[in-house]
Amino acid sequence: SSGINAEYGVTSEPLSDEELLQCREKVNKYIEALDPEERLNVDADFRKIHFCFQYFKHLLKQNTGARSSHPASEAGSEPVSTQTEKETQRLKDLVAQRDTEINILVNLLKKKKKKKKKKKKK
């Protein structure tokens, strides 16, 4: 089974502190990017991909938790319902974008797998 895992870029070794920091920095840069075509590139390493999603989830929970406990602090002049609708739409767009990125990553992994199979046959 280790051959299959290695084929997909999965190892049992944990990410180093440096790799974790790089992933966090890449996610933060990605979130802050104004370019809608910005890409989050963590190679075909499932450990990094998994960590980035965990970090996204952490940031999302941190962000929504802060807003739900203090809705008036960020309300400004807009009604809370308008803010909630905008935030909901922003998050839906973010999820759709992540789905697209996941599909791209899966397709890249499939292509790599096919190339490896072709090399093995030769």
C-alpha angles and dihedrals in degrees: 000000000000089000091059092048093048089049090060096044095256121138131170092233114107119238115267120245088253092053091048090051091048091051092050091048092048092049092048091048090048093050093047095046115114093201109096088207092058112132131210106222117192095149120239094306109129091199090060093042090050092047092049091054090048089051092048089051091048091051092046093050091045091050097045092042091055092048096046093051094048108026094156094054093071099027096096110167095329120094114250091241091058090049091048092051092049092047091047091052091046091052092046089052090048091051091049090050091050090050089054091049092049090052090050091050092048091050091050090051091049090051091050090049091051091049091051091049091050091050091049091052092053 
